[in-house]
Amino acid sequence: MADAAPIVLISELAGHAGRPVRLRGWLTHSRSKGKIAFLVIRDGSGVCQGVASASDLPAQDFARAAALTLESSLEVEGVVRADARAPGGFELSLTAVRPIQVIPENDPFPIQPKEHGPEFLMDHRHLWLRSSRQRAILRVRDEVVKACRDFFYDRGFTLIDSPIFTPAACEGTSTLFETDYFGEKAYLTQSGQLYLEPACMALGKVYCFGPTFRAEKSKTRRHLTEFWMLEPEVAFADLDAIMALAEDLVAFVAARCLERRRGDLTLLERDLARLEAIKTPFPRLTYDEAAKILASEEARGAAAAAGAPPFEYGSDLGAADETFLGARYDRPVMITRYPASVKAFYMQPDPADPAKALCVDMIAPDGYGEIIGGSQRIHEYDLLRSRIREHGLPEEAFRWYLDIRKYGSVPHAGFGMGIERLVTWLTGIHHLREAIPYPRTIQRLYP
């Protein structure tokens, strides 16, 4: 085997032009034309066409090539040839075809080149991941995560891993997943924020990235019960500082995806001009300014057309409200200073109007809704304790959180960004369920 052709990835073929190589992968489709068969193979790094000729292959190998079925696994050997018409610009002139597992025709790969309903595809999510569209989405997701980590690393942030089990709520008790923790009640985390706040008092600039859980009984395309969230927290930061950080992050991630995943975005038929328009600064509206827009006849008509109730001042923004506001801009819009009554207990009141919170929601254009929510945090002990009591939360469970305000407290701020919502918007897909490998919704726990 000393003279055996090297095993390479499809993405590496350019460095082996004119030489024999071996590839291992799966058959995505094939076609035959007389004494020639064309095998399109993927290996995770790319897609390549192999040309199997009866004159170049042993008769047994040519027969094997003709018998291969969709998604059968195989190893092939051949000489790399440049061909501008081929996927990736190269193809293989095959000299050997070695099936690893041939899927029988009487039990074929379930997902065939035809229309399948969403429930069928979600039931076969473990196999649907192999499709070109799903592979492209997950590569963009990977790029988003890498870009986020690079963004914070380059700006001196320290990663803090927050716990999954928590003794108390962060975003409201109505959406908690409760579990038994050795005889005590515990909950799956809604956010790592509460644990980041003490960490930022130690390290200045921190962030966490991990799964979060919300038991929301929602069936919309914008909600999952399990999703991944990126959350920075910064000591000595106010609302303006955290808003600048948020828009810089989103612009950076969008630019990175355009730079490194343009091919995947093109495959997904994303309007790249929409992404190229994402430049800072982002437009900003106060809640009161947004409320005036939403009180217009046009906005009320849009809400009615969407089957949503008209906006009422003092309420949080609904999906139809976010869609209407987002459609006015070519980049995300930042809505600030909501009524404190509709926001979380830990948000700092606006000194100019204590009935408002120093908070921000970033709304994506094109109907994708909120992708970031953040605020300046309450840093006074007495005020935070009174808010905990007002919200009916168990003070004992938050004693450690109150300690932060007793020992060297400073103003601080942060936000949370849902990775799936960002990926959904950047790729232009319709539903969050495609932006995560194995989605969990109110109706789905399988596979």
Secondary structure, DSSP 8 states (H G I E B T S, - for coil): -TT---B--GGGGGGGTTSEEEEEEEEEEEEEETTEEEEEEE-SS-EEEEEEETTTS-HHHHHHHHH--TT-EEEEEEEEEE-TTSGGGEEEEEEEEEEEE---TTS--SS-SS---HHHHHHTHHHHTTSHHHHHHHHHHHHHHHHHHHHHHHTT-EE----SEESS-SS-GGG--EEEETTEEEEE-S-SHHHHHHHHHHHSEEEEEEEEE------STT--SEEEEEEEEEET--HHHHHHHHHHHHHHHHHHHHHHSHHHHHHTT--HHHHHT--SS--EEEHHHHHHHHTSHHHHHHHHHTT-----TTS---HHHHHHHHTT-SS-EEEE--BGGGS-TTB-EETTEEEEESEEEEEETTTTEEEEEEEEB---HHHHHHHHHHTT--GGGGHHHHHTTTSS---EEEEEEEHHHHHHHHHT-S-GGGSSSS--BTTB---
